[in-house]
Amino acid sequence: MIAFHISKEIHASLDEVWNLVSDIDREPEFWHGTKSVKNIRKEGNIVERETVIAFRNAVCKEIVTLDPKNSVKKKIIDGPITGTKDIKVTPLAANKTLVDVQWDIIVRGFFGLFRGRIKKHISQGTRDALDRISTTVT
């Protein structure tokens, strides 16, 4: 299992940050480990989708739950990586928002051989994504 947590204070309002992190169709723009997204079904705040990830263009099946102005919870249910990625947003002040990202994943099959490298790659990708989000809203 790979588990880690990364946070960043972003100098923007909760609404501005929420509008970006909850626009899950724009995920490849900020999270470069996600190459493309195909929504299969949407019911209320729950989206079932397939994503193509940077690891050998592998496909993951996901269920994403949006809790407005609070969190985006991704459950990865099939593919070389399974587990969860939760993004939580917390207002700190009128123009400051804390974004917390928690990963809990299992790397399957061939990819399991590179667990340490994958953790390092996803950790850095998360920091980079938070930086891109911060730059976009400020």
N, CA, C and O atoms as CSV, one atom per row, in Angstrom:
chain,resi,resn,atom,element,x,y,z
A,1,MET,N,N,0.842,-1.176,0.000
A,1,MET,CA,C,0.000,0.000,0.000
A,1,MET,C,C,0.885,1.237,0.000
A,1,MET,O,O,1.936,1.268,0.641
A,2,ILE,N,N,0.447,2.249,-0.725
A,2,ILE,CA,C,1.110,3.540,-0.765
A,2,ILE,C,C,0.126,4.553,-0.178
A,2,ILE,O,O,-0.991,4.705,-0.675
A,3,ALA,N,N,0.548,5.242,0.880
A,3,ALA,CA,C,-0.305,6.254,1.502
A,3,ALA,C,C,0.533,7.483,1.811
A,3,ALA,O,O,1.635,7.379,2.351
A,4,PHE,N,N,0.005,8.638,1.464
A,4,PHE,CA,C,0.666,9.891,1.805
A,4,PHE,C,C,-0.326,11.038,1.718
A,4,PHE,O,O,-1.408,10.913,1.146
A,5,HIS,N,N,0.077,12.166,2.306
A,5,HIS,CA,C,-0.775,13.339,2.416
A,5,HIS,C,C,0.048,14.566,2.044
A,5,HIS,O,O,1.176,14.729,2.508
A,6,ILE,N,N,-0.521,15.428,1.203
A,6,ILE,CA,C,0.155,16.665,0.810
A,6,ILE,C,C,-0.861,17.806,0.914
A,6,ILE,O,O,-2.006,17.666,0.484
A,7,SER,N,N,-0.435,18.929,1.484
A,7,SER,CA,C,-1.298,20.102,1.647
A,7,SER,C,C,-0.645,21.328,1.036
A,7,SER,O,O,0.576,21.406,0.896
A,8,LYS,N,N,-1.496,22.286,0.676
A,8,LYS,CA,C,-0.988,23.573,0.191
A,8,LYS,C,C,-2.011,24.651,0.517
A,8,LYS,O,O,-3.210,24.475,0.305
A,9,GLU,N,N,-1.514,25.772,1.039
A,9,GLU,CA,C,-2.350,26.954,1.216
A,9,GLU,C,C,-2.357,27.702,-0.104
A,9,GLU,O,O,-1.307,27.994,-0.675
A,10,ILE,N,N,-3.548,28.007,-0.576
A,10,ILE,CA,C,-3.690,28.727,-1.837
A,10,ILE,C,C,-4.312,30.089,-1.534
A,10,ILE,O,O,-5.313,30.178,-0.823
A,11,HIS,N,N,-3.721,31.128,-2.069
A,11,HIS,CA,C,-4.189,32.493,-1.829
A,11,HIS,C,C,-5.324,32.816,-2.801
A,11,HIS,O,O,-5.157,33.561,-3.766
A,12,ALA,N,N,-6.483,32.225,-2.508
A,12,ALA,CA,C,-7.706,32.444,-3.282
A,12,ALA,C,C,-8.878,32.012,-2.405
A,12,ALA,O,O,-8.707,31.278,-1.431
A,13,SER,N,N,-10.049,32.472,-2.763
A,13,SER,CA,C,-11.234,32.137,-1.977
A,13,SER,C,C,-11.609,30.663,-2.145
A,13,SER,O,O,-11.202,30.005,-3.103
A,14,LEU,N,N,-12.379,30.175,-1.207
A,14,LEU,CA,C,-12.882,28.799,-1.283
A,14,LEU,C,C,-13.622,28.580,-2.587
A,14,LEU,O,O,-13.431,27.554,-3.240
A,15,ASP,N,N,-14.466,29.530,-2.981
A,15,ASP,CA,C,-15.233,29.381,-4.219
A,15,ASP,C,C,-14.332,29.236,-5.435
A,15,ASP,O,O,-14.579,28.393,-6.297
A,16,GLU,N,N,-13.285,30.057,-5.510
A,16,GLU,CA,C,-12.375,29.985,-6.655
A,16,GLU,C,C,-11.653,28.640,-6.707
A,16,GLU,O,O,-11.544,28.025,-7.768
A,17,VAL,N,N,-11.165,28.193,-5.562
A,17,VAL,CA,C,-10.453,26.915,-5.510
A,17,VAL,C,C,-11.413,25.775,-5.794
A,17,VAL,O,O,-11.092,24.874,-6.569
A,18,TRP,N,N,-12.586,25.801,-5.179
A,18,TRP,CA,C,-13.573,24.737,-5.389
A,18,TRP,C,C,-13.938,24.618,-6.868
A,18,TRP,O,O,-14.050,23.511,-7.395
A,19,ASN,N,N,-14.122,25.754,-7.534
A,19,ASN,CA,C,-14.500,25.720,-8.948
A,19,ASN,C,C,-13.479,24.967,-9.792
A,19,ASN,O,O,-13.852,24.330,-10.777
A,20,LEU,N,N,-12.206,25.026,-9.432
A,20,LEU,CA,C,-11.185,24.288,-10.185
A,20,LEU,C,C,-11.105,22.821,-9.775
A,20,LEU,O,O,-11.120,21.941,-10.636
A,21,VAL,N,N,-11.020,22.543,-8.469
A,21,VAL,CA,C,-10.824,21.150,-8.052
A,21,VAL,C,C,-12.062,20.301,-8.308
A,21,VAL,O,O,-11.954,19.084,-8.454
A,22,SER,N,N,-13.230,20.922,-8.366
A,22,SER,CA,C,-14.454,20.148,-8.601
A,22,SER,C,C,-14.773,19.974,-10.084
A,22,SER,O,O,-15.670,19.209,-10.437
A,23,ASP,N,N,-14.046,20.676,-10.953
A,23,ASP,CA,C,-14.237,20.527,-12.396
A,23,ASP,C,C,-13.398,19.334,-12.849
A,23,ASP,O,O,-12.327,19.488,-13.436
A,24,ILE,N,N,-13.916,18.143,-12.558
A,24,ILE,CA,C,-13.127,16.919,-12.750
A,24,ILE,C,C,-12.824,16.625,-14.220
A,24,ILE,O,O,-11.939,15.822,-14.516
A,25,ASP,N,N,-13.543,17.262,-15.140
A,25,ASP,CA,C,-13.225,17.083,-16.555
A,25,ASP,C,C,-11.916,17.788,-16.922
A,25,ASP,O,O,-11.296,17.460,-17.934
A,26,ARG,N,N,-11.497,18.753,-16.103
A,26,ARG,CA,C,-10.244,19.483,-16.350
A,26,ARG,C,C,-9.055,18.834,-15.649
A,26,ARG,O,O,-7.953,19.381,-15.659
A,27,GLU,N,N,-9.271,17.681,-15.046
A,27,GLU,CA,C,-8.201,17.029,-14.281
A,27,GLU,C,C,-6.891,16.899,-15.063
A,27,GLU,O,O,-5.837,17.187,-14.494
A,28,PRO,N,N,-6.897,16.484,-16.332
A,28,PRO,CA,C,-5.616,16.346,-17.050
A,28,PRO,C,C,-4.840,17.664,-17.174
A,28,PRO,O,O,-3.619,17.649,-17.331
A,29,GLU,N,N,-5.531,18.786,-17.107
A,29,GLU,CA,C,-4.883,20.096,-17.195
A,29,GLU,C,C,-3.994,20.366,-15.970
A,29,GLU,O,O,-2.948,21.006,-16.083
A,30,PHE,N,N,-4.417,19.875,-14.816
A,30,PHE,CA,C,-3.694,20.142,-13.575
A,30,PHE,C,C,-2.919,18.927,-13.083
A,30,PHE,O,O,-1.799,19.064,-12.589
A,31,TRP,N,N,-3.502,17.748,-13.213
A,31,TRP,CA,C,-2.896,16.498,-12.741
A,31,TRP,C,C,-2.314,15.782,-13.958
A,31,TRP,O,O,-3.012,15.010,-14.615
A,32,HIS,N,N,-1.053,16.031,-14.260
A,32,HIS,CA,C,-0.463,15.503,-15.489
A,32,HIS,C,C,-0.309,13.988,-15.500
A,32,HIS,O,O,-0.021,13.414,-16.551
A,33,GLY,N,N,-0.492,13.330,-14.370
A,33,GLY,CA,C,-0.515,11.868,-14.344
A,33,GLY,C,C,-1.791,11.301,-14.953
A,33,GLY,O,O,-1.864,10.113,-15.267
A,34,THR,N,N,-2.795,12.159,-15.117
A,34,THR,CA,C,-4.042,11.783,-15.781
A,34,THR,C,C,-3.978,12.322,-17.201
A,34,THR,O,O,-3.949,13.535,-17.409
A,35,LYS,N,N,-3.955,11.418,-18.182
A,35,LYS,CA,C,-3.817,11.855,-19.571
A,35,LYS,C,C,-5.157,12.214,-20.204
A,35,LYS,O,O,-5.246,13.161,-20.986
A,36,SER,N,N,-6.214,11.444,-19.858
A,36,SER,CA,C,-7.540,11.756,-20.396
A,36,SER,C,C,-8.619,11.171,-19.483
A,36,SER,O,O,-8.371,10.272,-18.680
A,37,VAL,N,N,-9.826,11.721,-19.642
A,37,VAL,CA,C,-10.959,11.326,-18.817
A,37,VAL,C,C,-12.155,11.057,-19.734
A,37,VAL,O,O,-12.435,11.826,-20.653
A,38,LYS,N,N,-12.848,9.956,-19.467
A,38,LYS,CA,C,-14.071,9.634,-20.216
A,38,LYS,C,C,-15.166,9.332,-19.190
A,38,LYS,O,O,-15.115,8.318,-18.494
A,39,ASN,N,N,-16.159,10.227,-19.106
A,39,ASN,CA,C,-17.259,10.010,-18.185
A,39,ASN,C,C,-18.210,8.974,-18.766
A,39,ASN,O,O,-18.621,9.065,-19.923
A,40,ILE,N,N,-18.552,7.989,-17.943
A,40,ILE,CA,C,-19.436,6.911,-18.378
A,40,ILE,C,C,-20.868,7.172,-17.925
A,40,ILE,O,O,-21.821,6.973,-18.678
A,41,ARG,N,N,-21.000,7.627,-16.666
A,41,ARG,CA,C,-22.332,7.842,-16.102
A,41,ARG,C,C,-22.229,8.894,-15.015
A,41,ARG,O,O,-21.262,8.943,-14.255
A,42,LYS,N,N,-23.269,9.747,-14.962
A,42,LYS,CA,C,-23.327,10.753,-13.912
A,42,LYS,C,C,-24.711,10.708,-13.287
A,42,LYS,O,O,-25.729,10.725,-13.977
A,43,GLU,N,N,-24.719,10.651,-11.960
A,43,GLU,CA,C,-25.974,10.633,-11.221
A,43,GLU,C,C,-25.808,11.547,-10.003
A,43,GLU,O,O,-25.161,11.177,-9.024
A,44,GLY,N,N,-26.399,12.741,-10.076
A,44,GLY,CA,C,-26.229,13.712,-8.999
A,44,GLY,C,C,-24.781,14.132,-8.887
A,44,GLY,O,O,-24.189,14.603,-9.857
A,45,ASN,N,N,-24.208,13.965,-7.707
A,45,ASN,CA,C,-22.810,14.342,-7.458
A,45,ASN,C,C,-21.840,13.177,-7.616
A,45,ASN,O,O,-20.689,13.265,-7.188
A,46,ILE,N,N,-22.293,12.095,-8.221
A,46,ILE,CA,C,-21.446,10.909,-8.399
A,46,ILE,C,C,-21.206,10.679,-9.890
A,46,ILE,O,O,-22.140,10.639,-10.691
A,47,VAL,N,N,-19.924,10.527,-10.236
A,47,VAL,CA,C,-19.544,10.311,-11.634
A,47,VAL,C,C,-18.749,9.019,-11.728
A,47,VAL,O,O,-17.776,8.820,-11.001
A,48,GLU,N,N,-19.172,8.145,-12.629
A,48,GLU,CA,C,-18.399,6.937,-12.947
A,48,GLU,C,C,-17.645,7.252,-14.226
A,48,GLU,O,O,-18.223,7.751,-15.192
A,49,ARG,N,N,-16.336,6.953,-14.226
A,49,ARG,CA,C,-15.534,7.317,-15.390
A,49,ARG,C,C,-14.333,6.403,-15.562
A,49,ARG,O,O,-13.987,5.612,-14.684
A,50,GLU,N,N,-13.717,6.540,-16.718
A,50,GLU,CA,C,-12.466,5.859,-17.008
A,50,GLU,C,C,-11.420,6.926,-17.252
A,50,GLU,O,O,-11.682,7.931,-17.914
A,51,THR,N,N,-10.229,6.702,-16.712
A,51,THR,CA,C,-9.128,7.627,-16.955
A,51,THR,C,C,-7.958,6.857,-17.556
A,51,THR,O,O,-7.718,5.694,-17.230
A,52,VAL,N,N,-7.252,7.527,-18.426
A,52,VAL,CA,C,-6.001,6.990,-18.948
A,52,VAL,C,C,-4.912,7.695,-18.153
A,52,VAL,O,O,-4.849,8.924,-18.125
A,53,ILE,N,N,-4.046,6.901,-17.501
A,53,ILE,CA,C,-2.997,7.467,-16.672
A,53,ILE,C,C,-1.651,7.388,-17.387
A,53,ILE,O,O,-1.490,6.653,-18.361
A,54,ALA,N,N,-0.696,8.155,-16.887
A,54,ALA,CA,C,0.608,8.268,-17.538
A,54,ALA,C,C,1.411,6.967,-17.513
A,54,ALA,O,O,2.300,6.788,-18.346
A,55,PHE,N,N,1.125,6.061,-16.586
A,55,PHE,CA,C,1.863,4.802,-16.517
A,55,PHE,C,C,1.435,3.895,-17.667
A,55,PHE,O,O,0.434,3.184,-17.579
A,56,ARG,N,N,2.209,3.935,-18.739
A,56,ARG,CA,C,1.990,3.072,-19.907
A,56,ARG,C,C,0.594,3.201,-20.496
A,56,ARG,O,O,0.070,2.237,-21.055
A,57,ASN,N,N,-0.010,4.366,-20.382
A,57,ASN,CA,C,-1.357,4.620,-20.908
A,57,ASN,C,C,-2.383,3.622,-20.389
A,57,ASN,O,O,-3.306,3.241,-21.108
A,58,ALA,N,N,-2.219,3.205,-19.147
A,58,ALA,CA,C,-3.136,2.253,-18.529
A,58,ALA,C,C,-4.469,2.933,-18.229
A,58,ALA,O,O,-4.525,4.142,-18.004
A,59,VAL,N,N,-5.529,2.150,-18.229
A,59,VAL,CA,C,-6.878,2.652,-17.964
A,59,VAL,C,C,-7.296,2.256,-16.551
A,59,VAL,O,O,-7.138,1.107,-16.138
A,60,CYS,N,N,-7.831,3.230,-15.821
A,60,CYS,CA,C,-8.385,2.996,-14.491
A,60,CYS,C,C,-9.866,3.343,-14.506
A,60,CYS,O,O,-10.278,4.315,-15.140
A,61,LYS,N,N,-10.653,2.556,-13.817
A,61,LYS,CA,C,-12.071,2.850,-13.648
A,61,LYS,C,C,-12.242,3.507,-12.283
A,61,LYS,O,O,-11.693,3.040,-11.285
A,62,GLU,N,N,-13.016,4.604,-12.249
A,62,GLU,CA,C,-13.134,5.390,-11.025
A,62,GLU,C,C,-14.584,5.780,-10.748
A,62,GLU,O,O,-15.417,5.868,-11.650
A,63,ILE,N,N,-14.843,6.007,-9.480
A,63,ILE,CA,C,-16.097,6.617,-9.056
A,63,ILE,C,C,-15.711,7.863,-8.273
A,63,ILE,O,O,-14.997,7.782,-7.273
A,64,VAL,N,N,-16.184,9.011,-8.731
A,64,VAL,CA,C,-15.842,10.286,-8.115
A,64,VAL,C,C,-17.093,10.857,-7.455
A,64,VAL,O,O,-18.150,10.949,-8.078
A,65,THR,N,N,-16.961,11.237,-6.194
A,65,THR,CA,C,-18.067,11.831,-5.444
A,65,THR,C,C,-17.699,13.259,-5.071
A,65,THR,O,O,-16.670,13.508,-4.443
A,66,LEU,N,N,-18.560,14.194,-5.470
A,66,LEU,CA,C,-18.356,15.600,-5.163
A,66,LEU,C,C,-19.214,15.982,-3.961
A,66,LEU,O,O,-20.431,15.802,-3.977
A,67,ASP,N,N,-18.580,16.503,-2.932
A,67,ASP,CA,C,-19.273,17.048,-1.756
A,67,ASP,C,C,-19.044,18.552,-1.830
A,67,ASP,O,O,-17.994,19.035,-1.406
A,68,PRO,N,N,-20.024,19.313,-2.371
A,68,PRO,CA,C,-19.827,20.718,-2.717
A,68,PRO,C,C,-19.130,21.543,-1.637
A,68,PRO,O,O,-19.494,21.534,-0.461
A,69,LYS,N,N,-18.112,22.252,-2.107
A,69,LYS,CA,C,-17.279,23.163,-1.309
A,69,LYS,C,C,-16.639,22.481,-0.104
A,69,LYS,O,O,-16.296,23.136,0.881
A,70,ASN,N,N,-16.480,21.162,-0.190
A,70,ASN,CA,C,-15.837,20.409,0.883
A,70,ASN,C,C,-14.789,19.432,0.344
A,70,ASN,O,O,-13.618,19.513,0.713
A,71,SER,N,N,-15.214,18.497,-0.538
A,71,SER,CA,C,-14.258,17.487,-0.986
A,71,SER,C,C,-14.618,16.877,-2.335
A,71,SER,O,O,-15.765,16.896,-2.781
A,72,VAL,N,N,-13.580,16.340,-2.956
A,72,VAL,CA,C,-13.701,15.507,-4.159
A,72,VAL,C,C,-13.072,14.182,-3.768
A,72,VAL,O,O,-11.877,14.107,-3.482
A,73,LYS,N,N,-13.894,13.131,-3.759
A,73,LYS,CA,C,-13.401,11.813,-3.349
A,73,LYS,C,C,-13.403,10.885,-4.556
A,73,LYS,O,O,-14.439,10.607,-5.161
A,74,LYS,N,N,-12.197,10.416,-4.881
A,74,LYS,CA,C,-12.041,9.516,-6.015
A,74,LYS,C,C,-11.752,8.115,-5.485
A,74,LYS,O,O,-10.811,7.906,-4.718
A,75,LYS,N,N,-12.568,7.174,-5.902
A,75,LYS,CA,C,-12.335,5.767,-5.574
A,75,LYS,C,C,-11.935,5.071,-6.879
A,75,LYS,O,O,-12.726,4.986,-7.818
A,76,ILE,N,N,-10.712,4.584,-6.920
A,76,ILE,CA,C,-10.190,3.901,-8.105
A,76,ILE,C,C,-10.489,2.419,-7.911
A,76,ILE,O,O,-9.902,1.765,-7.049
A,77,ILE,N,N,-11.409,1.894,-8.723
A,77,ILE,CA,C,-11.919,0.541,-8.474
A,77,ILE,C,C,-11.342,-0.531,-9.386
A,77,ILE,O,O,-11.496,-1.722,-9.118
A,78,ASP,N,N,-10.674,-0.116,-10.469
A,78,ASP,CA,C,-10.121,-1.120,-11.372
A,78,ASP,C,C,-8.968,-0.508,-12.149
A,78,ASP,O,O,-8.999,0.673,-12.494
A,79,GLY,N,N,-7.963,-1.307,-12.421
A,79,GLY,CA,C,-6.797,-0.857,-13.165
A,79,GLY,C,C,-5.531,-1.246,-12.428
A,79,GLY,O,O,-5.586,-1.956,-11.424
A,80,PRO,N,N,-4.384,-0.781,-12.923
A,80,PRO,CA,C,-3.114,-1.135,-12.276
A,80,PRO,C,C,-2.954,-0.482,-10.903
A,80,PRO,O,O,-2.131,-0.915,-10.096
A,81,ILE,N,N,-3.740,0.556,-10.645
A,81,ILE,CA,C,-3.752,1.228,-9.345
A,81,ILE,C,C,-5.187,1.208,-8.841
A,81,ILE,O,O,-6.110,1.555,-9.578
A,82,THR,N,N,-5.379,0.804,-7.596
A,82,THR,CA,C,-6.693,0.879,-6.970
A,82,THR,C,C,-6.544,1.589,-5.629
A,82,THR,O,O,-5.451,1.652,-5.065
A,83,GLY,N,N,-7.641,2.117,-5.131
A,83,GLY,CA,C,-7.600,2.807,-3.845
A,83,GLY,C,C,-8.338,4.116,-3.907
A,83,GLY,O,O,-9.347,4.235,-4.603
A,84,THR,N,N,-7.834,5.122,-3.171
A,84,THR,CA,C,-8.535,6.403,-3.099
A,84,THR,C,C,-7.582,7.586,-3.222
A,84,THR,O,O,-6.403,7.513,-2.878
A,85,LYS,N,N,-8.143,8.673,-3.726
A,85,LYS,CA,C,-7.501,9.990,-3.717
A,85,LYS,C,C,-8.578,10.966,-3.272
A,85,LYS,O,O,-9.568,11.168,-3.975
A,86,ASP,N,N,-8.389,11.568,-2.110
A,86,ASP,CA,C,-9.355,12.515,-1.570
A,86,ASP,C,C,-8.747,13.903,-1.550
A,86,ASP,O,O,-7.629,14.102,-1.074
A,87,ILE,N,N,-9.498,14.860,-2.071
A,87,ILE,CA,C,-9.091,16.260,-2.059
A,87,ILE,C,C,-10.089,17.007,-1.186
A,87,ILE,O,O,-11.289,17.008,-1.460
A,88,LYS,N,N,-9.589,17.636,-0.145
A,88,LYS,CA,C,-10.445,18.384,0.775
A,88,LYS,C,C,-10.035,19.845,0.733
A,88,LYS,O,O,-8.846,20.166,0.749
A,89,VAL,N,N,-11.034,20.740,0.677
A,89,VAL,CA,C,-10.767,22.178,0.681
A,89,VAL,C,C,-11.345,22.784,1.962
A,89,VAL,O,O,-12.468,22.478,2.362
A,90,THR,N,N,-10.552,23.649,2.589
A,90,THR,CA,C,-10.959,24.274,3.845
A,90,THR,C,C,-10.650,25.761,3.777
A,90,THR,O,O,-9.505,26.142,3.534
A,91,PRO,N,N,-11.663,26.615,3.991
A,91,PRO,CA,C,-11.380,28.050,3.995
A,91,PRO,C,C,-10.568,28.430,5.227
A,91,PRO,O,O,-10.876,27.992,6.336
A,92,LEU,N,N,-9.534,29.241,5.037
A,92,LEU,CA,C,-8.708,29.708,6.146
A,92,LEU,C,C,-8.981,31.179,6.449
A,92,LEU,O,O,-8.911,31.610,7.600
A,93,ALA,N,N,-9.288,31.930,5.420
A,93,ALA,CA,C,-9.588,33.358,5.538
A,93,ALA,C,C,-10.359,33.743,4.275
A,93,ALA,O,O,-10.627,32.897,3.422
A,94,ALA,N,N,-10.706,35.003,4.165
A,94,ALA,CA,C,-11.495,35.451,3.012
A,94,ALA,C,C,-10.831,35.096,1.686
A,94,ALA,O,O,-11.512,34.754,0.719
A,95,ASN,N,N,-9.528,35.175,1.643
A,95,ASN,CA,C,-8.814,34.917,0.392
A,95,ASN,C,C,-7.718,33.880,0.542
A,95,ASN,O,O,-6.662,33.996,-0.081
A,96,LYS,N,N,-7.960,32.865,1.366
A,96,LYS,CA,C,-6.975,31.810,1.576
A,96,LYS,C,C,-7.715,30.491,1.796
A,96,LYS,O,O,-8.665,30.424,2.575
A,97,THR,N,N,-7.273,29.457,1.108
A,97,THR,CA,C,-7.903,28.139,1.189
A,97,THR,C,C,-6.828,27.074,1.330
A,97,THR,O,O,-5.810,27.112,0.639
A,98,LEU,N,N,-7.055,26.134,2.220
A,98,LEU,CA,C,-6.154,24.992,2.385
A,98,LEU,C,C,-6.687,23.839,1.545
A,98,LEU,O,O,-7.865,23.492,1.623
A,99,VAL,N,N,-5.805,23.249,0.740
A,99,VAL,CA,C,-6.160,22.071,-0.051
A,99,VAL,C,C,-5.334,20.903,0.482
A,99,VAL,O,O,-4.104,20.945,0.480
A,100,ASP,N,N,-6.028,19.863,0.938
A,100,ASP,CA,C,-5.392,18.642,1.442
A,100,ASP,C,C,-5.668,17.519,0.452
A,100,ASP,O,O,-6.808,17.312,0.035
A,101,VAL,N,N,-4.620,16.798,0.083
A,101,VAL,CA,C,-4.770,15.645,-0.811
A,101,VAL,C,C,-4.241,14.415,-0.082
A,101,VAL,O,O,-3.089,14.381,0.351
A,102,GLN,N,N,-5.093,13.413,0.046
A,102,GLN,CA,C,-4.729,12.156,0.702
A,102,GLN,C,C,-4.822,11.027,-0.320
A,102,GLN,O,O,-5.879,10.804,-0.910
A,103,TRP,N,N,-3.736,10.329,-0.524
A,103,TRP,CA,C,-3.686,9.159,-1.400
A,103,TRP,C,C,-3.569,7.894,-0.545
A,103,TRP,O,O,-2.766,7.849,0.388
A,104,ASP,N,N,-4.351,6.889,-0.854
A,104,ASP,CA,C,-4.226,5.546,-0.285
A,104,ASP,C,C,-4.452,4.579,-1.445
A,104,ASP,O,O,-5.593,4.318,-1.825
A,105,ILE,N,N,-3.379,4.054,-2.000
A,105,ILE,CA,C,-3.506,3.234,-3.205
A,105,ILE,C,C,-2.694,1.949,-3.091
A,105,ILE,O,O,-1.754,1.835,-2.304
A,106,ILE,N,N,-3.098,1.005,-3.902
A,106,ILE,CA,C,-2.376,-0.256,-4.058
A,106,ILE,C,C,-1.967,-0.338,-5.523
A,106,ILE,O,O,-2.782,-0.127,-6.420
A,107,VAL,N,N,-0.710,-0.641,-5.750
A,107,VAL,CA,C,-0.194,-0.787,-7.106
A,107,VAL,C,C,-0.202,-2.266,-7.436
A,107,VAL,O,O,0.361,-3.074,-6.697
A,108,ARG,N,N,-0.830,-2.622,-8.533
A,108,ARG,CA,C,-1.036,-4.027,-8.888
A,108,ARG,C,C,-0.101,-4.495,-10.003
A,108,ARG,O,O,0.463,-3.699,-10.755
A,109,GLY,N,N,0.037,-5.804,-10.076
A,109,GLY,CA,C,0.764,-6.442,-11.170
A,109,GLY,C,C,2.176,-5.936,-11.359
A,109,GLY,O,O,2.899,-5.693,-10.393
A,110,PHE,N,N,2.556,-5.781,-12.602
A,110,PHE,CA,C,3.885,-5.344,-13.007
A,110,PHE,C,C,4.291,-4.043,-12.316
A,110,PHE,O,O,5.452,-3.864,-11.949
A,111,PHE,N,N,3.317,-3.130,-12.139
A,111,PHE,CA,C,3.600,-1.834,-11.538
A,111,PHE,C,C,4.058,-1.961,-10.086
A,111,PHE,O,O,4.748,-1.078,-9.577
A,112,GLY,N,N,3.680,-3.049,-9.417
A,112,GLY,CA,C,4.070,-3.265,-8.028
A,112,GLY,C,C,5.578,-3.322,-7.829
A,112,GLY,O,O,6.075,-3.046,-6.737
A,113,LEU,N,N,6.295,-3.676,-8.868
A,113,LEU,CA,C,7.748,-3.731,-8.790
A,113,LEU,C,C,8.373,-2.344,-8.608
A,113,LEU,O,O,9.514,-2.217,-8.164
A,114,PHE,N,N,7.617,-1.327,-8.952
A,114,PHE,CA,C,8.137,0.047,-8.937
A,114,PHE,C,C,7.420,0.915,-7.904
A,114,PHE,O,O,7.292,2.126,-8.086
A,115,ARG,N,N,6.961,0.302,-6.839
A,115,ARG,CA,C,6.165,0.988,-5.813
A,115,ARG,C,C,6.829,2.272,-5.297
A,115,ARG,O,O,6.177,3.315,-5.237
A,116,GLY,N,N,8.096,2.212,-4.930
A,116,GLY,CA,C,8.793,3.389,-4.404
A,116,GLY,C,C,8.884,4.506,-5.424
A,116,GLY,O,O,8.666,5.677,-5.112
A,117,ARG,N,N,9.203,4.130,-6.622
A,117,ARG,CA,C,9.309,5.116,-7.696
A,117,ARG,C,C,7.945,5.730,-8.015
A,117,ARG,O,O,7.844,6.929,-8.278
A,118,ILE,N,N,6.909,4.911,-7.990
A,118,ILE,CA,C,5.557,5.393,-8.259
A,118,ILE,C,C,5.109,6.363,-7.169
A,118,ILE,O,O,4.510,7.397,-7.464
A,119,LYS,N,N,5.400,6.032,-5.905
A,119,LYS,CA,C,5.044,6.938,-4.806
A,119,LYS,C,C,5.732,8.288,-4.995
A,119,LYS,O,O,5.097,9.333,-4.851
A,120,LYS,N,N,7.013,8.272,-5.314
A,120,LYS,CA,C,7.758,9.515,-5.523
A,120,LYS,C,C,7.156,10.306,-6.685
A,120,LYS,O,O,6.998,11.523,-6.594
A,121,HIS,N,N,6.824,9.622,-7.764
A,121,HIS,CA,C,6.258,10.259,-8.950
A,121,HIS,C,C,4.899,10.885,-8.642
A,121,HIS,O,O,4.644,12.030,-9.017
A,122,ILE,N,N,4.026,10.140,-7.963
A,122,ILE,CA,C,2.689,10.659,-7.650
A,122,ILE,C,C,2.777,11.795,-6.627
A,122,ILE,O,O,2.023,12.764,-6.720
A,123,SER,N,N,3.682,11.688,-5.661
A,123,SER,CA,C,3.869,12.763,-4.680
A,123,SER,C,C,4.276,14.058,-5.377
A,123,SER,O,O,3.698,15.116,-5.126
A,124,GLN,N,N,5.267,13.967,-6.246
A,124,GLN,CA,C,5.713,15.162,-6.964
A,124,GLN,C,C,4.608,15.672,-7.888
A,124,GLN,O,O,4.409,16.881,-8.004
A,125,GLY,N,N,3.894,14.770,-8.541
A,125,GLY,CA,C,2.788,15.165,-9.408
A,125,GLY,C,C,1.694,15.890,-8.642
A,125,GLY,O,O,1.067,16.809,-9.169
A,126,THR,N,N,1.463,15.480,-7.398
A,126,THR,CA,C,0.469,16.133,-6.556
A,126,THR,C,C,0.919,17.549,-6.202
A,126,THR,O,O,0.134,18.493,-6.285
A,127,ARG,N,N,2.182,17.693,-5.808
A,127,ARG,CA,C,2.713,19.031,-5.509
A,127,ARG,C,C,2.607,19.939,-6.745
A,127,ARG,O,O,2.208,21.099,-6.644
A,128,ASP,N,N,2.969,19.393,-7.897
A,128,ASP,CA,C,2.909,20.167,-9.139
A,128,ASP,C,C,1.463,20.555,-9.473
A,128,ASP,O,O,1.210,21.680,-9.904
A,129,ALA,N,N,0.527,19.643,-9.281
A,129,ALA,CA,C,-0.881,19.930,-9.557
A,129,ALA,C,C,-1.384,21.055,-8.645
A,129,ALA,O,O,-2.075,21.968,-9.097
A,130,LEU,N,N,-1.033,20.979,-7.374
A,130,LEU,CA,C,-1.456,22.043,-6.443
A,130,LEU,C,C,-0.834,23.382,-6.824
A,130,LEU,O,O,-1.472,24.425,-6.682
A,131,ASP,N,N,0.407,23.359,-7.305
A,131,ASP,CA,C,1.039,24.586,-7.782
A,131,ASP,C,C,0.311,25.138,-9.008
A,131,ASP,O,O,0.100,26.347,-9.108
A,132,ARG,N,N,-0.075,24.261,-9.943
A,132,ARG,CA,C,-0.794,24.707,-11.136
A,132,ARG,C,C,-2.161,25.278,-10.770
A,132,ARG,O,O,-2.590,26.285,-11.332
A,133,ILE,N,N,-2.838,24.634,-9.831
A,133,ILE,CA,C,-4.140,25.141,-9.370
A,133,ILE,C,C,-3.953,26.520,-8.734
A,133,ILE,O,O,-4.717,27.445,-9.007
A,134,SER,N,N,-2.938,26.646,-7.891
A,134,SER,CA,C,-2.660,27.922,-7.233
A,134,SER,C,C,-2.380,29.026,-8.248
A,134,SER,O,O,-2.899,30.136,-8.123
A,135,THR,N,N,-1.573,28.726,-9.235
A,135,THR,CA,C,-1.227,29.710,-10.264
A,135,THR,C,C,-2.453,30.114,-11.077
A,135,THR,O,O,-2.580,31.275,-11.465
A,136,THR,N,N,-3.350,29.177,-11.339
A,136,THR,CA,C,-4.529,29.448,-12.144
A,136,THR,C,C,-5.512,30.375,-11.421
A,136,THR,O,O,-6.119,31.238,-12.056
A,137,VAL,N,N,-5.678,30.211,-10.109
A,137,VAL,CA,C,-6.662,31.013,-9.377
A,137,VAL,C,C,-6.115,32.331,-8.859
A,137,VAL,O,O,-6.891,33.187,-8.433
A,138,THR,N,N,-4.792,32.521,-8.885
A,138,THR,CA,C,-4.248,33.779,-8.348
A,138,THR,C,C,-3.856,34.741,-9.453
A,138,THR,O,O,-3.383,35.842,-9.174
